[in-house]
Amino acid sequence: MNLLSFMRTRPFGLLPFVSLMLWGCPMEEKFIFFPSSAIEQTPRDIGLAFEDVFFTASDGVRLNGWFVPHPQATTTLLWFHGNAGNISHRLGNLRLLHDKVKTNVFAVDYRGYGRSDGTVSEQGTYRDAEAALRHLRARQEIDAKNTVIFGQSLGAAVATELASRQTCLALILEAPFASVRAMARVAFPWLPIGPLIRTRYEVIETIKRVKAPILILHGDRDEVVPFDQGKQVFAAAPEPKEFYTIAGSHHNDTYVVGGDAYFATIKDFIEKAALRPTKAP
């Protein structure tokens, strides 16, 4: 969920939202982030062994994530979810990534989500991502050079920022938006509120600094993040890059509608990336 979907599902929120934006209210984050603290199930509940990991961001915030190993893995996905719920709401997707891509998965909750402490913000999510990558690099049982950064929706913005600063094997973005301002223009085409929004997530500008191979996946029926924004992000991305259209997919059913072809695309892309030399950012 994001600005556009919030307004579509909560039409009576328009007036207070606009008022807050016009006054530059610090409650802006309430209309962008929708965290849940309740962990509804764990990987163990769906038959996956996992390590419940706690680690600390550079500003001292204690964070939580799940490291799910795969016995045949040569790569590890550092996986950033969207702006609603927490990692416990992504277990179906996590299971299929683990099984079909045959990779380790480190799924993390941003500050304020799940059992992670703190209050979420744009800069906070960047610190959380850096901390998650530091944790992976400290693990002895994996080859940290073979870390693939994967972000969905809001997570795509977080993943892009991290990949622009740090070396990784590859970057995968699912349903990325161009920027929060671009999403505000979609939600409120008649209101010039973009300059008043403090939360930016400037994906189009940030992706230009990424040195790793890039894969972008986007559903052509995405009702939340317009398909065209994914194409804009792709156009701005440097080579090597690939774009995969998930035919018939909306925002939250990509891995279901995409089926085996979706996972095969991810697996093939990672395998090709592993054959390329990694460049420093």
Backbone as JSON, one array per atom type, in Angstrom:
{
  "sequence": "MNLLSFMRTRPFGLLPFVSLMLWGCPMEEKFIFFPSSAIEQTPRDIGLAFEDVFFTASDGVRLNGWFVPHPQATTTLLWFHGNAGNISHRLGNLRLLHDKVKTNVFAVDYRGYGRSDGTVSEQGTYRDAEAALRHLRARQEIDAKNTVIFGQSLGAAVATELASRQTCLALILEAPFASVRAMARVAFPWLPIGPLIRTRYEVIETIKRVKAPILILHGDRDEVVPFDQGKQVFAAAPEPKEFYTIAGSHHNDTYVVGGDAYFATIKDFIEKAALRPTKAP",
  "N": [[0.85, -1.19, 0.0], [0.4, 2.37, -0.58], [0.62, 5.94, -1.05], [-1.28, 6.31, -3.13], [-2.9, 3.96, -3.05], [-3.79, 4.19, -0.46], [-5.52, 6.39, -0.56], [-7.39, 5.39, -2.3], [-8.56, 3.35, -0.88], [-9.39, 4.59, 1.38], [-11.32, 6.9, 1.11], [-12.36, 9.05, 2.59], [-10.24, 10.12, 3.78], [-9.06, 12.11, 2.36], [-9.36, 15.0, 2.73], [-8.19, 15.6, 5.38], [-5.63, 14.6, 4.81], [-4.67, 16.23, 2.71], [-4.7, 18.68, 4.08], [-2.74, 18.21, 6.03], [-0.48, 17.89, 4.37], [-0.32, 20.41, 3.19], [0.38, 21.97, 5.33], [2.82, 20.94, 5.93], [3.06, 18.9, 7.83], [4.57, 16.85, 10.37], [3.36, 14.39, 10.59], [3.21, 13.17, 8.22], [4.38, 10.69, 7.6], [2.52, 8.86, 8.53], [0.79, 8.47, 6.49], [2.15, 7.13, 4.61], [3.58, 4.91, 5.54], [2.56, 1.76, 6.78], [2.79, 0.0, 9.21], [2.67, -3.19, 10.94], [2.69, -4.68, 14.11], [2.19, -7.25, 14.89], [3.25, -10.51, 14.74], [2.19, -12.97, 12.81], [2.69, -15.57, 11.96], [5.5, -17.81, 11.59], [8.42, -18.79, 9.64], [8.77, -21.44, 10.43], [6.2, -22.39, 10.79], [5.39, -22.98, 8.24], [6.96, -25.01, 7.53], [9.69, -24.41, 7.19], [13.06, -24.25, 8.1], [14.65, -21.8, 10.12], [16.5, -18.88, 11.22], [15.94, -16.73, 13.82], [16.68, -13.49, 13.84], [18.3, -10.84, 15.49], [19.51, -7.59, 15.14], [21.47, -4.54, 14.97], [20.97, -1.18, 14.05], [22.88, 1.65, 12.78], [22.24, 3.84, 14.33], [21.53, 2.78, 16.72], [19.07, 1.46, 16.87], [17.22, -1.46, 17.45], [16.72, -4.24, 15.45], [14.78, -6.69, 13.62], [14.85, -9.8, 11.86], [14.48, -12.6, 9.57], [16.5, -15.29, 8.85], [16.59, -17.53, 6.36], [17.84, -20.47, 5.45], [19.03, -22.26, 2.53], [19.85, -25.52, 1.52], [21.2, -25.91, -0.9], [22.07, -23.47, -1.69], [23.89, -20.9, -3.35], [23.76, -18.27, -3.35], [22.46, -15.36, -1.62], [19.43, -13.82, -0.87], [18.78, -10.59, 0.07], [16.07, -9.29, 1.41], [13.57, -6.94, 1.0], [10.49, -5.8, 2.06], [7.19, -4.43, 1.19], [5.25, -1.45, 2.13], [3.32, -2.06, 4.03], [2.1, -4.02, 6.82], [4.19, -6.73, 7.86], [7.11, -8.91, 7.97], [5.92, -11.37, 8.47], [3.69, -11.51, 6.93], [4.47, -12.22, 4.44], [5.07, -14.82, 3.93], [4.21, -16.82, 2.12], [5.25, -15.98, -0.33], [7.96, -15.91, 0.36], [8.46, -18.63, 0.85], [8.21, -19.77, -1.73], [10.22, -18.42, -3.16], [12.46, -19.39, -1.79], [12.23, -22.18, -2.36], [12.02, -22.4, -5.22], [13.91, -20.7, -6.39], [16.07, -21.48, -5.06], [17.72, -20.33, -3.01], [19.33, -18.74, -0.2], [17.4, -16.76, 2.04], [17.18, -13.61, 3.49], [14.98, -11.99, 5.21], [13.82, -8.91, 6.28], [12.5, -6.72, 8.81], [11.62, -3.33, 8.76], [12.4, -0.59, 10.98], [9.96, -0.15, 13.49], [8.24, -1.95, 12.38], [6.79, -5.19, 12.76], [8.76, -6.98, 15.02], [10.77, -5.18, 15.2], [12.34, -2.41, 16.7], [11.72, 1.15, 17.3], [10.73, 3.99, 15.2], [9.37, 4.31, 12.02], [10.88, 5.84, 9.15], [11.98, 7.57, 6.18], [14.86, 7.94, 6.09], [15.45, 6.28, 8.2], [14.75, 3.73, 7.2], [16.78, 3.43, 5.35], [19.03, 3.25, 7.0], [18.37, 0.89, 8.3], [18.51, -0.96, 6.19], [21.25, -0.86, 5.56], [22.26, -1.9, 7.96], [21.23, -4.5, 7.87], [22.62, -5.56, 5.69], [25.23, -5.4, 6.68], [25.0, -7.3, 8.71], [24.68, -9.66, 7.19], [27.17, -9.75, 5.93], [28.78, -10.37, 8.02], [28.27, -12.99, 8.58], [29.5, -16.25, 8.75], [28.85, -18.53, 7.33], [27.99, -18.0, 4.77], [28.7, -16.7, 1.47], [29.35, -13.52, 1.28], [29.77, -11.92, -0.91], [28.05, -12.81, -2.78], [25.51, -11.68, -2.52], [22.26, -10.81, -3.26], [20.26, -8.05, -3.68], [16.93, -7.44, -3.03], [13.93, -5.84, -3.59], [10.53, -4.97, -2.93], [8.03, -2.86, -4.11], [7.68, -0.3, -1.84], [9.94, -1.38, -0.67], [11.54, -1.66, -2.92], [12.5, 0.91, -3.34], [14.07, 1.21, -1.05], [15.89, -0.87, -1.44], [17.15, 0.0, -3.8], [18.47, 2.33, -2.96], [20.3, 1.2, -1.15], [21.81, -0.48, -2.86], [22.98, 1.45, -4.41], [24.92, 2.42, -2.82], [26.44, 0.32, -1.86], [28.35, -2.63, -2.64], [27.0, -5.33, -4.48], [25.83, -8.52, -5.68], [23.69, -8.44, -7.47], [20.73, -6.51, -8.29], [17.33, -6.62, -7.65], [14.2, -5.44, -8.46], [10.83, -5.13, -7.67], [7.8, -3.96, -8.85], [8.56, -1.12, -8.71], [8.3, 2.34, -7.76], [8.57, 5.65, -9.19], [9.16, 7.88, -7.57], [8.21, 9.25, -4.38], [7.01, 11.69, -4.74], [6.18, 11.48, -7.4], [4.26, 9.51, -7.11], [2.46, 10.93, -5.56], [1.55, 12.76, -7.41], [0.08, 11.1, -9.03], [-1.92, 10.32, -7.27], [-3.06, 12.77, -6.55], [-3.68, 14.57, -8.93], [-4.54, 17.12, -9.37], [-3.51, 18.76, -7.46], [-0.75, 20.65, -6.37], [1.14, 19.29, -4.5], [3.57, 18.07, -4.3], [6.14, 19.46, -3.8], [5.88, 19.9, -1.07], [6.14, 17.56, 0.27], [8.1, 15.74, 2.43], [9.2, 13.18, 2.52], [10.98, 11.38, 0.23], [12.23, 9.23, -1.44], [13.67, 8.9, -4.02], [13.74, 7.16, -6.53], [14.28, 7.01, -9.31], [16.42, 8.8, -9.66], [18.3, 7.72, -7.92], [18.82, 5.13, -8.87], [20.5, 5.46, -10.99], [23.04, 5.41, -10.04], [23.68, 2.84, -9.45], [25.77, 0.01, -9.75], [25.57, -2.7, -10.12], [24.15, -5.54, -11.93], [20.73, -5.22, -13.0], [17.41, -6.2, -12.43], [14.09, -5.63, -13.23], [10.8, -6.19, -12.28], [7.35, -6.09, -13.08], [3.87, -5.94, -12.69], [1.46, -5.83, -15.27], [-1.06, -4.99, -14.72], [-1.03, -3.53, -12.45], [-2.53, -1.92, -9.85], [-1.78, -0.15, -7.95], [0.97, 0.89, -7.96], [1.67, 2.52, -10.83], [2.2, 0.8, -13.89], [3.7, 2.13, -15.78], [5.44, 3.65, -14.24], [7.28, 1.78, -13.33], [8.48, 1.22, -15.79], [9.65, 3.71, -16.28], [11.58, 3.8, -14.27], [13.16, 1.68, -15.13], [14.08, 2.73, -17.58], [15.78, 4.71, -16.67], [17.74, 3.29, -15.43], [21.11, 2.05, -15.38], [22.97, -0.02, -17.72], [24.17, -3.39, -17.05], [20.8, -4.48, -17.63], [17.46, -5.73, -17.13], [14.02, -6.09, -18.03], [10.99, -7.4, -16.88], [7.78, -8.19, -17.7], [5.01, -8.96, -15.8], [2.51, -10.59, -16.83], [-0.88, -9.84, -16.56], [-0.81, -9.46, -13.83], [-1.55, -7.92, -10.68], [-0.78, -5.6, -8.01], [-0.19, -7.01, -5.64], [-0.17, -9.72, -6.22], [1.87, -10.81, -7.68], [3.78, -12.97, -7.6], [2.08, -15.1, -7.54], [0.37, -14.92, -9.84], [2.4, -14.71, -11.71], [3.69, -17.18, -11.51], [5.55, -20.18, -12.34], [7.15, -19.13, -14.38], [7.78, -16.58, -13.51], [9.45, -17.09, -11.25], [11.46, -18.53, -12.53], [12.53, -16.55, -14.15], [13.71, -14.85, -12.25], [15.57, -16.63, -11.1], [17.19, -17.31, -13.34], [18.23, -14.8, -13.98], [19.77, -14.21, -11.68], [21.67, -16.26, -11.86], [23.0, -15.55, -14.23], [24.03, -13.1, -13.43], [25.89, -13.93, -11.58], [27.95, -14.78, -13.14], [29.17, -12.54, -14.0], [31.73, -10.08, -13.4], [31.84, -8.44, -10.23], [31.23, -5.03, -9.66], [32.53, -2.23, -7.94], [30.58, 0.25, -6.18]],
  "CA": [[0.0, 0.0, 0.0], [1.14, 3.62, -0.6], [-0.26, 7.12, -1.09], [-2.4, 6.12, -4.05], [-3.82, 2.95, -2.56], [-4.41, 4.71, 0.76], [-6.64, 7.24, -0.9], [-8.41, 4.58, -2.96], [-9.25, 2.52, 0.11], [-9.86, 5.45, 2.46], [-11.65, 8.14, 0.43], [-12.65, 10.15, 3.5], [-8.98, 10.64, 4.3], [-8.5, 13.1, 1.45], [-9.27, 16.35, 3.28], [-7.14, 15.72, 6.38], [-4.32, 14.37, 4.22], [-4.26, 17.45, 2.02], [-4.41, 19.69, 5.08], [-1.44, 17.9, 6.61], [0.55, 18.17, 3.39], [-0.2, 21.85, 2.98], [1.04, 22.55, 6.5], [4.1, 20.3, 6.15], [2.96, 18.24, 9.12], [5.45, 15.69, 10.53], [2.58, 13.16, 10.56], [3.21, 12.7, 6.85], [4.73, 9.26, 7.56], [1.34, 8.06, 8.81], [0.08, 8.25, 5.24], [3.06, 6.43, 3.71], [3.96, 3.64, 6.14], [1.46, 1.09, 7.47], [3.39, -1.16, 9.88], [1.95, -4.01, 11.9], [3.62, -5.28, 15.07], [1.78, -8.62, 15.19], [3.82, -11.59, 13.94], [1.08, -13.92, 12.74], [3.28, -16.89, 11.86], [6.92, -17.77, 11.28], [8.76, -19.81, 8.64], [8.6, -22.79, 10.98], [4.81, -22.78, 10.6], [5.2, -23.49, 6.88], [7.92, -26.08, 7.31], [11.02, -23.93, 6.85], [14.01, -23.94, 9.17], [15.08, -20.41, 10.02], [17.11, -18.26, 12.39], [15.32, -15.46, 14.22], [17.87, -12.66, 13.97], [18.22, -9.46, 15.95], [20.73, -6.85, 14.81], [21.34, -3.15, 15.39], [21.29, -0.14, 13.08], [23.96, 2.54, 13.18], [21.75, 4.78, 15.34], [21.2, 2.04, 17.93], [17.75, 0.83, 16.83], [17.28, -2.92, 17.39], [15.91, -4.69, 14.32], [14.52, -8.13, 13.56], [14.69, -10.42, 10.55], [14.53, -14.06, 9.51], [17.43, -15.87, 7.89], [16.07, -18.84, 5.95], [18.88, -21.07, 4.6], [18.72, -23.33, 1.58], [21.04, -26.37, 1.5], [21.9, -25.84, -2.18], [22.23, -22.06, -2.05], [25.17, -20.24, -3.58], [23.48, -16.84, -3.22], [21.54, -14.97, -0.55], [18.57, -12.66, -1.14], [18.45, -9.63, 1.14], [14.71, -9.08, 0.9], [12.88, -5.81, 1.62], [9.07, -5.85, 1.71], [6.48, -3.18, 0.95], [5.06, -0.51, 3.24], [2.26, -2.47, 4.96], [2.27, -5.31, 7.48], [5.54, -7.07, 8.3], [7.62, -10.08, 7.27], [5.07, -12.55, 8.65], [2.65, -11.48, 5.9], [5.09, -12.53, 3.14], [5.64, -16.17, 4.0], [3.94, -17.57, 0.9], [6.24, -15.54, -1.31], [9.27, -16.35, 0.83], [8.57, -20.07, 0.65], [8.42, -20.07, -3.14], [11.56, -17.96, -3.5], [13.38, -20.37, -1.22], [12.13, -23.47, -3.02], [12.16, -22.39, -6.67], [15.15, -20.03, -6.77], [17.1, -22.22, -4.31], [18.6, -19.32, -2.44], [19.06, -18.28, 1.15], [16.63, -15.51, 2.08], [17.21, -12.84, 4.72], [13.86, -11.06, 5.16], [13.97, -8.03, 7.43], [11.48, -5.72, 9.1], [12.1, -1.98, 9.04], [12.07, -0.07, 12.31], [8.53, 0.09, 13.66], [7.49, -3.07, 11.8], [7.03, -6.46, 13.42], [9.45, -6.88, 16.3], [11.83, -4.17, 15.14], [12.07, -1.23, 17.52], [11.83, 2.45, 16.65], [9.66, 4.58, 14.4], [9.82, 4.27, 10.64], [11.07, 7.06, 8.36], [12.79, 7.27, 5.0], [16.26, 7.76, 6.46], [15.52, 5.1, 9.06], [14.77, 2.51, 6.38], [18.11, 3.31, 4.75], [19.92, 2.73, 8.05], [17.99, -0.51, 8.53], [19.05, -1.74, 5.09], [22.7, -0.94, 5.77], [22.49, -2.81, 9.07], [20.95, -5.86, 7.42], [23.73, -6.0, 4.85], [26.37, -5.63, 7.59], [24.79, -8.58, 9.37], [24.99, -10.73, 6.25], [28.61, -9.79, 5.68], [29.44, -10.93, 9.2], [27.94, -14.4, 8.72], [30.59, -17.07, 8.25], [28.41, -19.67, 6.52], [27.61, -17.59, 3.41], [29.62, -15.86, 0.73], [28.67, -12.23, 1.25], [29.88, -11.33, -2.25], [26.93, -13.31, -3.58], [24.26, -11.14, -1.98], [21.35, -10.15, -4.2], [19.34, -7.16, -2.98], [15.61, -7.6, -3.66], [12.94, -5.0, -2.93], [9.2, -4.91, -3.51], [7.26, -1.63, -3.86], [8.53, 0.55, -1.0], [11.22, -2.07, -0.54], [12.35, -1.4, -4.11], [13.18, 2.17, -3.1], [15.09, 0.95, -0.04], [16.9, -1.7, -2.07], [17.9, 0.81, -4.76], [19.38, 3.18, -2.2], [21.38, 0.38, -0.62], [22.65, -0.93, -3.96], [23.73, 2.6, -4.93], [26.01, 2.71, -1.88], [27.18, -0.87, -1.49], [28.55, -3.66, -3.65], [26.15, -6.52, -4.39], [25.88, -9.33, -6.9], [22.64, -7.97, -8.37], [19.61, -5.78, -7.69], [16.03, -6.97, -8.23], [13.13, -4.54, -8.02], [9.48, -5.52, -8.08], [6.83, -2.86, -8.77], [9.15, 0.11, -8.17], [7.74, 3.62, -8.16], [9.6, 6.61, -9.58], [9.45, 8.65, -6.37], [6.99, 9.54, -3.63], [6.36, 12.84, -5.39], [5.5, 10.98, -8.59], [3.06, 8.83, -6.65], [1.52, 11.96, -5.12], [0.93, 13.34, -8.62], [-0.93, 10.14, -9.47], [-3.04, 10.35, -6.33], [-3.67, 14.11, -6.51], [-3.2, 15.26, -10.13], [-5.0, 18.52, -9.39], [-2.93, 19.49, -6.34], [0.72, 20.71, -6.44], [1.65, 19.05, -3.14], [4.86, 17.42, -4.35], [7.22, 20.17, -3.11], [5.65, 19.94, 0.38], [6.35, 16.23, 0.84], [9.48, 15.58, 2.89], [9.65, 11.84, 2.19], [11.26, 11.46, -1.2], [12.49, 7.97, -2.14], [13.89, 9.28, -5.42], [14.27, 5.93, -7.13], [14.82, 7.27, -10.65], [17.74, 9.42, -9.54], [19.21, 6.84, -7.19], [19.18, 3.94, -9.63], [21.56, 5.82, -11.93], [24.34, 5.18, -9.39], [23.85, 1.4, -9.19], [26.75, -0.63, -10.63], [25.26, -4.12, -10.27], [23.06, -5.86, -12.88], [19.41, -4.86, -12.47], [16.19, -6.8, -12.98], [12.85, -5.0, -12.78], [9.58, -6.95, -12.57], [6.19, -5.25, -12.79], [2.61, -6.42, -13.22], [0.89, -4.86, -16.2], [-2.35, -4.53, -14.2], [-0.77, -3.0, -11.11], [-3.5, -0.88, -9.51], [-1.21, 0.69, -6.91], [2.08, 1.6, -8.6], [1.43, 2.4, -12.27], [3.19, 0.05, -14.68], [4.57, 3.1, -16.45], [6.53, 4.08, -13.36], [8.31, 0.75, -13.41], [9.2, 1.44, -17.05], [10.49, 4.89, -16.12], [12.75, 3.39, -13.47], [14.0, 0.87, -16.02], [14.72, 3.61, -18.56], [16.83, 5.47, -15.99], [18.75, 2.38, -14.9], [22.24, 1.75, -16.26], [23.19, -1.42, -18.11], [23.23, -4.33, -17.65], [19.49, -4.44, -17.0], [16.39, -6.48, -17.78], [12.67, -5.79, -17.57], [10.09, -8.53, -17.08], [6.38, -7.88, -17.48], [4.22, -10.05, -15.23], [1.24, -10.4, -17.54], [-2.1, -10.08, -15.8], [-0.6, -9.33, -12.38], [-1.77, -6.68, -9.97], [0.34, -5.2, -7.17], [0.13, -7.94, -4.56], [-0.29, -11.12, -6.61], [2.89, -11.02, -8.72], [4.39, -14.3, -7.56], [1.01, -16.07, -7.79], [0.01, -14.82, -11.25], [3.6, -14.97, -12.5], [3.92, -18.61, -11.5], [6.89, -20.71, -12.54], [7.93, -18.25, -15.26], [8.25, -15.49, -12.65], [10.6, -17.56, -10.47], [12.52, -18.89, -13.47], [13.17, -15.29, -14.56], [14.58, -14.42, -11.15], [16.68, -17.59, -10.98], [18.08, -17.16, -14.49], [18.91, -13.52, -13.86], [20.8, -14.34, -10.65], [22.73, -17.12, -12.38], [23.78, -14.75, -15.18], [24.76, -12.08, -12.67], [27.01, -14.58, -10.9], [29.02, -14.97, -14.12], [29.77, -11.23, -14.29], [32.53, -9.53, -12.3], [31.14, -7.44, -9.42], [31.85, -3.72, -9.68], [32.31, -1.4, -6.73], [29.75, 1.43, -6.47]],
  "C": [[0.89, 1.24, 0.0], [0.14, 4.77, -0.68], [-1.5, 6.88, -1.94], [-3.39, 5.1, -3.51], [-4.5, 3.4, -1.28], [-5.65, 5.53, 0.43], [-7.76, 6.45, -1.58], [-9.21, 3.78, -1.95], [-9.83, 3.34, 1.24], [-10.24, 6.82, 1.9], [-11.91, 9.31, 1.36], [-11.39, 10.71, 4.12], [-8.41, 11.76, 3.46], [-8.31, 14.47, 2.11], [-8.2, 16.47, 4.37], [-5.76, 15.49, 5.8], [-3.81, 15.63, 3.53], [-3.9, 18.54, 3.01], [-3.04, 19.46, 5.71], [-0.32, 18.24, 5.65], [0.77, 19.67, 3.22], [0.51, 22.54, 4.14], [2.38, 21.88, 6.81], [4.15, 19.52, 7.45], [3.89, 17.03, 9.22], [4.7, 14.38, 10.58], [2.5, 12.57, 9.16], [3.47, 11.2, 6.75], [3.52, 8.36, 7.79], [0.57, 7.71, 7.55], [0.94, 7.52, 4.21], [3.39, 5.04, 4.23], [2.79, 3.07, 6.94], [1.99, -0.17, 8.17], [2.4, -1.9, 10.76], [2.98, -4.65, 12.82], [3.33, -6.75, 15.31], [2.43, -9.6, 14.22], [2.82, -12.74, 13.94], [1.54, -15.37, 12.59], [4.75, -16.73, 11.51], [7.22, -18.81, 10.2], [8.58, -21.24, 9.14], [7.17, -23.3, 10.77], [4.52, -23.29, 9.2], [6.31, -24.48, 6.51], [9.32, -25.66, 6.92], [11.86, -23.72, 8.11], [14.46, -22.49, 9.01], [15.77, -19.98, 11.31], [16.42, -16.92, 12.63], [16.45, -14.52, 14.63], [17.52, -11.29, 14.52], [19.56, -8.79, 15.68], [20.45, -5.37, 15.03], [21.77, -2.19, 14.29], [22.34, 0.82, 13.65], [23.54, 3.55, 14.24], [21.22, 4.07, 16.59], [19.85, 1.36, 17.94], [17.91, -0.68, 16.63], [16.25, -3.42, 16.37], [15.79, -6.21, 14.32], [14.4, -8.59, 12.11], [14.76, -11.92, 10.66], [15.54, -14.47, 8.44], [16.97, -17.29, 7.61], [17.1, -19.47, 5.0], [18.31, -22.08, 3.62], [19.97, -24.18, 1.42], [21.84, -26.31, 0.21], [22.27, -24.41, -2.57], [23.69, -21.69, -2.31], [25.01, -18.72, -3.48], [22.53, -16.61, -2.05], [20.76, -13.75, -0.99], [18.43, -11.85, 0.14], [17.15, -8.99, 0.7], [13.99, -8.01, 1.7], [11.43, -5.76, 1.12], [8.48, -4.45, 1.5], [6.13, -2.44, 2.23], [3.98, -0.9, 4.24], [2.59, -3.82, 5.59], [3.65, -5.52, 8.04], [5.96, -8.37, 7.61], [6.71, -11.3, 7.41], [3.95, -12.61, 7.62], [3.19, -11.85, 4.52], [5.56, -13.97, 3.05], [5.35, -17.01, 2.76], [4.95, -17.26, -0.18], [7.63, -16.04, -0.92], [9.48, -17.83, 0.58], [8.9, -20.41, -0.8], [9.77, -19.57, -3.63], [12.61, -18.96, -3.03], [13.4, -21.65, -2.04], [12.5, -23.42, -4.5], [13.44, -21.7, -7.15], [16.35, -20.71, -6.1], [18.17, -21.27, -3.78], [18.31, -19.17, -0.96], [18.24, -17.0, 1.06], [16.79, -14.89, 3.46], [16.15, -11.76, 4.59], [13.88, -10.22, 6.42], [12.78, -7.09, 7.57], [12.15, -4.38, 9.37], [11.76, -1.61, 10.48], [10.58, 0.26, 12.38], [7.65, -1.0, 13.1], [7.81, -4.35, 12.57], [7.66, -6.27, 14.78], [10.66, -5.97, 16.26], [11.42, -2.94, 15.93], [12.04, 0.03, 16.65], [10.59, 2.86, 15.88], [10.16, 4.74, 12.98], [9.91, 5.67, 10.03], [11.91, 6.68, 7.15], [14.25, 7.01, 5.38], [16.44, 6.55, 7.36], [15.56, 3.82, 8.25], [16.13, 2.33, 5.71], [19.11, 2.77, 5.77], [19.63, 1.25, 8.32], [18.58, -1.41, 7.44], [20.56, -1.92, 5.22], [23.03, -1.93, 6.88], [22.26, -4.26, 8.67], [22.08, -6.4, 6.55], [24.99, -6.24, 5.7], [26.23, -6.98, 8.29], [25.14, -9.73, 8.43], [26.49, -10.87, 6.03], [29.39, -10.37, 6.85], [29.18, -12.43, 9.36], [29.01, -15.26, 8.03], [30.13, -18.14, 7.25], [27.97, -19.29, 5.11], [28.73, -16.78, 2.78], [28.94, -14.51, 0.52], [28.77, -11.55, -0.11], [28.71, -11.73, -3.13], [25.59, -12.91, -2.99], [23.49, -10.41, -3.07], [20.36, -9.33, -3.38], [18.02, -7.13, -3.74], [14.62, -6.74, -2.88], [11.63, -4.95, -3.68], [8.52, -3.61, -3.12], [8.1, -0.64, -3.04], [9.91, -0.07, -0.83], [12.12, -1.89, -1.74], [13.12, -0.1, -3.96], [14.32, 1.98, -2.1], [16.23, 0.15, -0.66], [17.77, -0.9, -3.04], [18.9, 1.7, -4.05], [20.57, 2.38, -1.69], [22.35, -0.04, -1.73], [23.45, 0.21, -4.57], [24.93, 2.94, -4.06], [26.96, 1.54, -1.68], [27.29, -1.85, -2.66], [27.58, -4.82, -3.41], [26.26, -7.27, -5.7], [24.89, -8.83, -7.93], [21.57, -7.25, -7.57], [18.34, -6.2, -8.42], [14.97, -6.08, -7.61], [11.8, -5.03, -8.56], [8.52, -4.37, -7.81], [7.44, -1.6, -8.17], [8.38, 1.34, -8.62], [8.88, 4.59, -8.45], [10.09, 7.43, -8.4], [8.14, 8.83, -5.62], [6.26, 10.72, -4.26], [5.6, 12.4, -6.64], [4.22, 10.26, -8.21], [2.01, 9.83, -6.16], [0.82, 12.61, -6.31], [-0.13, 12.4, -9.19], [-2.16, 10.21, -8.58], [-3.8, 11.66, -6.38], [-3.23, 14.92, -7.73], [-3.56, 16.73, -10.17], [-4.36, 19.37, -8.3], [-1.4, 19.49, -6.42], [1.36, 20.49, -5.06], [3.04, 18.45, -3.12], [5.96, 18.14, -3.6], [7.07, 20.18, -1.59], [5.93, 18.6, 1.06], [7.83, 16.05, 1.18], [10.05, 14.2, 2.54], [9.8, 11.73, 0.68], [11.35, 10.1, -1.89], [12.63, 8.21, -3.64], [14.53, 8.13, -6.18], [14.91, 6.2, -8.48], [16.21, 7.89, -10.58], [18.74, 8.46, -8.9], [19.69, 5.69, -8.04], [20.3, 4.23, -10.64], [22.94, 5.53, -11.37], [24.61, 3.7, -9.12], [24.8, 0.8, -10.22], [26.43, -2.09, -10.91], [24.22, -4.34, -11.38], [21.7, -5.68, -12.22], [18.32, -5.62, -13.21], [15.0, -6.07, -12.38], [11.68, -5.85, -13.24], [8.38, -6.07, -12.22], [4.96, -5.87, -13.43], [1.96, -5.39, -14.12], [-0.52, -4.43, -15.81], [-2.22, -3.97, -12.78], [-1.69, -1.8, -10.86], [-2.97, 0.1, -8.47], [-0.07, 1.54, -7.46], [1.92, 1.43, -10.11], [2.58, 1.67, -12.98], [4.18, 0.99, -15.34], [5.7, 3.59, -15.54], [7.64, 3.05, -13.3], [9.14, 0.9, -14.68], [10.1, 2.67, -16.98], [11.74, 4.58, -15.32], [13.71, 2.58, -14.33], [14.76, 1.75, -17.01], [15.89, 4.37, -17.95], [17.98, 4.58, -15.54], [19.89, 2.17, -15.88], [22.26, 0.28, -16.67], [24.2, -2.06, -17.16], [21.9, -4.35, -16.9], [18.51, -5.27, -17.81], [15.06, -6.04, -17.2], [11.79, -6.98, -17.88], [8.67, -8.1, -16.72], [5.66, -9.11, -16.95], [2.81, -9.88, -15.76], [0.06, -10.77, -16.66], [-1.98, -9.87, -14.31], [-0.96, -7.94, -11.88], [-0.59, -6.41, -9.04], [0.77, -6.29, -6.2], [0.04, -9.42, -4.94], [0.77, -11.52, -7.64], [3.4, -12.45, -8.76], [3.35, -15.4, -7.77], [0.66, -16.09, -9.28], [1.21, -15.17, -12.13], [3.97, -16.44, -12.57], [5.37, -19.01, -11.74], [7.76, -19.8, -13.4], [8.52, -17.08, -14.48], [9.51, -15.93, -11.89], [11.75, -17.98, -11.36], [13.26, -17.65, -13.95], [14.14, -14.81, -13.5], [15.8, -15.34, -11.04], [17.68, -17.43, -12.12], [18.88, -15.86, -14.41], [20.04, -13.6, -12.83], [21.97, -15.19, -11.16], [23.6, -16.38, -13.39], [24.6, -13.7, -14.46], [25.99, -12.68, -12.01], [28.19, -14.8, -11.83], [29.73, -13.66, -14.45], [30.66, -10.8, -13.12], [31.76, -8.46, -11.56], [31.92, -6.15, -9.43], [31.56, -2.98, -8.4], [31.48, -0.2, -7.1], [30.59, 2.7, -6.45]]
}
